Amino acid sequence: METFNLELKNFQLRSELRHFGLNPADWSIIKLQSLSYLIKNKVDESFSLYGQLEYKKSKPTWKSLELASF
């Protein structure tokens, strides 16, 4: 059940990438810390974003997205 909840949360977060002008199908999400995520482009993995979450009404939503450089 926990795996299902995690997959649902990742799906919701990927879907919200639309609000930033991104196609959710082009991105994968990797949890770094409790509210921090690495968002990687599936075609060009060197193109990544760093995302911070916040919870509104118990629903996770993106607080910010920043270009990540490695």
Protein Blocks (a to p, Z undefined) as FASTA:
>chain_A
ZZmmmmmmmmmmmmmmmmnopafklpccddfblmbccdddfklmmbccddddddeehiac
dfbdcdddZZ
